[in-house]
């Protein structure tokens, strides 16, 4: 199995932090030299280990933002 490479091009912020120092972050990441995507996942303190995450193209992130705005504005929740 080939190694996965990544380059964090921009860090937007930390969503949450666990007691062990792992942080759920939103970053712009290029995986295996491909076009960068917005990425949400857990990272170890040194960014040498990562958990499972999800990536979004700009178009996907825009659609997600619309859906989140709707969900967060829903008085039923």
C-alpha positions in Angstrom: 0.0 0.0 0.0 1.4 3.4 -1.0 2.0 6.1 1.6 -0.5 8.9 1.7 1.1 12.4 1.4 -0.5 15.6 2.5 0.2 19.3 2.6 -1.8 21.5 4.8 -2.0 24.7 2.8 -4.1 26.8 5.1 -5.4 26.2 8.7 -8.8 27.7 9.2 -9.3 26.7 12.8 -9.9 24.2 15.6 -13.5 22.9 15.9 -12.8 20.9 19.1 -10.0 19.4 21.2 -9.8 16.1 23.1 -8.0 15.6 26.4 -5.1 13.8 24.6 -4.4 16.9 22.5 -6.0 15.6 19.3 -7.9 18.4 17.6 -10.7 18.4 15.1 -9.7 21.0 12.5 -10.9 22.7 9.3 -8.0 22.9 6.9 -7.3 23.3 3.2 -5.3 20.2 2.3 -3.7 18.8 -0.8 -3.8 15.0 -0.6 -1.2 13.0 -2.7 -0.4 16.2 -4.7 -3.9 16.6 -5.9 -6.0 19.8 -6.0 -6.6 21.1 -2.5 -9.9 20.5 -0.7 -11.5 21.7 2.5 -10.9 19.0 5.1 -12.4 18.2 8.5 -10.7 15.6 10.6 -8.9 14.9 13.9 -5.2 15.5 14.0 -2.6 14.5 16.6 -0.7 17.4 18.3 2.2 17.2 15.9 0.1 16.6 12.8 1.9 13.4 12.1 -1.2 11.2 12.7 -4.7 11.7 11.6 -8.2 10.3 12.1 -10.8 9.6 9.5 -12.2 12.7 8.0 -14.2 14.2 5.2 -13.1 16.4 2.3 -15.1 18.9 0.3 -14.6 20.8 -3.0 -15.6 24.4 -2.9 -19.0 23.7 -4.5 -19.7 20.9 -1.9 -18.7 23.2 1.0 -21.0 25.9 -0.3 -23.9 23.5 -0.4 -23.0 22.2 3.0 -22.9 25.8 4.4 -26.4 26.4 3.0 -27.7 23.2 4.6 -26.1 24.0 7.9 -27.6 27.5 7.9 -31.0 25.9 7.3 -30.5 23.2 10.0 -29.2 25.7 12.6 -32.1 28.1 11.9 -34.7 25.4 12.3 -36.6 26.0 15.5 -37.5 22.2 15.8 -33.9 21.5 16.8 
